């Protein structure tokens, strides 16, 4: 079941990672530039300070790490995120991230719609039939078939409209 769970999460990450984002929001006071995240993220999707999108940077590339001003960049190390220049005013922040895939326990409900649960059960049953490892081709086709079904289901969940801002 956890193998199918990881396969589904991988398909989400590849096809439409925005469906997995979780937001952490808070307030940074003047002179503070450190945000401690609830957990180490798999991926940062976006960091905003006072509604403005910040750009990712490496800490070694921040020339003046004690400069104050309007934040433009963020750096990250595990659960610690820092913004630069250091804010001079108190404002809100939001961090959109994708959390790491956690192993499911036997007593937990699956975090998916019913279509995905059916796929996981089908995968688990087929996987148990090839547990000896002798049927590698069959196992690979099971993985490919499940991934195809998952991608198809994810595409149904993803928004299909598009807004283009332009002028002529």
Residue pairs with C-beta under 8 A, 6 or more apart in sequence:
1 104
1 110
1 120
1 124
2 103
2 104
3 123
3 127
4 119
4 120
4 123
4 124
4 127
4 146
5 101
5 103
5 104
5 110
5 120
6 101
7 123
7 143
7 146
7 147
7 150
8 112
8 116
8 119
8 120
8 150
9 20
9 101
11 147
11 150
11 151
11 154
12 19
12 20
12 150
12 154
13 20
13 42
13 43
13 98
15 151
15 154
15 155
15 158
16 154
16 155
16 157
16 158
17 43
17 45
17 98
18 45
19 154
19 157
19 158
20 98
20 99
21 45
21 96
21 97
21 98
22 96
22 97
22 98
22 99
23 94
23 95
23 96
23 97
24 35
24 37
24 38
24 94
24 95
24 97
25 92
25 93
25 94
25 95
26 35
26 92
26 93
27 90
27 91
27 92
27 93
28 35
28 49
28 83
28 87
28 90
28 91
28 92
28 93
29 90
30 87
30 88
30 89
30 90
31 68
31 86
31 87
31 88
32 86
32 87
33 71
33 82
33 83
33 84
33 86
33 87
34 80
34 81
34 82
35 80
35 81
35 82
35 83
35 93
35 95
36 79
36 80
36 81
37 79
37 80
37 81
37 95
37 97
38 79
39 79
39 99
39 100
40 78
40 79
40 100
41 97
41 98
41 99
41 100
42 97
42 98
42 99
42 100
42 101
43 97
43 98
44 56
44 74
44 76
44 81
44 95
44 96
44 97
45 96
45 97
45 98
46 53
46 95
46 96
47 53
47 54
47 56
47 74
47 81
47 83
47 93
47 94
47 95
47 96
48 54
48 93
48 94
48 95
49 71
49 83
49 87
49 91
49 92
49 93
50 91
50 92
50 93
51 92
52 70
52 71
54 71
54 72
54 73
54 74
54 83
55 72
55 73
55 74
56 73
56 74
56 75
56 76
57 73
57 74
57 75
57 84
58 75
59 65
59 75
59 77
59 82
62 73
62 75
62 84
64 85
65 84
66 86
67 84
67 85
67 86
68 85
68 86
68 87
68 88
69 85
69 86
69 88
70 85
70 87
70 88
71 83
71 84
71 85
71 86
71 87
72 84
72 85
73 83
73 84
74 81
74 82
74 83
74 84
75 81
75 82
75 84
76 82
81 95
83 93
104 110
110 116
110 117
110 120
112 120
113 153
113 157
115 153
116 150
116 153
119 146
119 149
119 150
119 153
122 146
123 142
123 146
126 142
127 139
127 142
130 138
130 139
130 142
133 139
